[in-house]
Amino acid sequence: MPKITYVAVDGTERSVDVPFGTSVMRGAVFNDIDGIVAQCGGNAQCATCHVYVDESTLDKLEPAEQNEEYMLDFTACSRQPNSRLSCQLSVTSTLDGLIVHLPERQN
């Protein structure tokens, strides 16, 4: 299973194995990682699973689709060039080692 690292605002890191085909958001929810609210359940409709992808692993991702790009304008914390909705990041072997930073707040 690919390992995803979630970094809290205080710098605390937690790496977890996330099953293939699961989203980075669900990996956080299933492993009780604070900082991902996921109000809409992973449908890219609420922007409460916003993360900042670590620059060192940004090249692992496919470009965001139009709906995700739109929803990123509604995040509680400022959108950055490395902002993504974790519900739209489907875990594949390519994402092994992905590092995401959690924002200060989600809503």
Rosetta blueprint (number, residue, H / E / L):
1 M L
2 P L
3 K E
4 I E
5 T E
6 Y E
7 V E
8 A L
9 V L
10 D L
11 G L
12 T L
13 E E
14 R E
15 S E
16 V E
17 D E
18 V L
19 P L
20 F L
21 G L
22 T L
23 S E
24 V H
25 M H
26 R H
27 G H
28 A H
29 V H
30 F H
31 N L
32 D L
33 I L
34 D L
35 G L
36 I L
37 V L
38 A L
39 Q L
40 C L
41 G L
42 G L
43 N L
44 A L
45 Q L
46 C L
47 A L
48 T L
49 C L
50 H E
51 V E
52 Y E
53 V E
54 D L
55 E H
56 S H
57 T H
58 L H
59 D H
60 K H
61 L L
62 E L
63 P L
64 A L
65 E L
66 Q H
67 N H
68 E H
69 E H
70 Y H
71 M H
72 L H
73 D H
74 F H
75 T L
76 A L
77 C L
78 S L
79 R L
80 Q L
81 P L
82 N L
83 S E
84 R E
85 L E
86 S H
87 C H
88 Q H
89 L L
90 S E
91 V L
92 T L
93 S H
94 T H
95 L H
96 D L
97 G L
98 L L
99 I E
100 V E
101 H E
102 L L
103 P L
104 E L
105 R L
106 Q L
107 N L
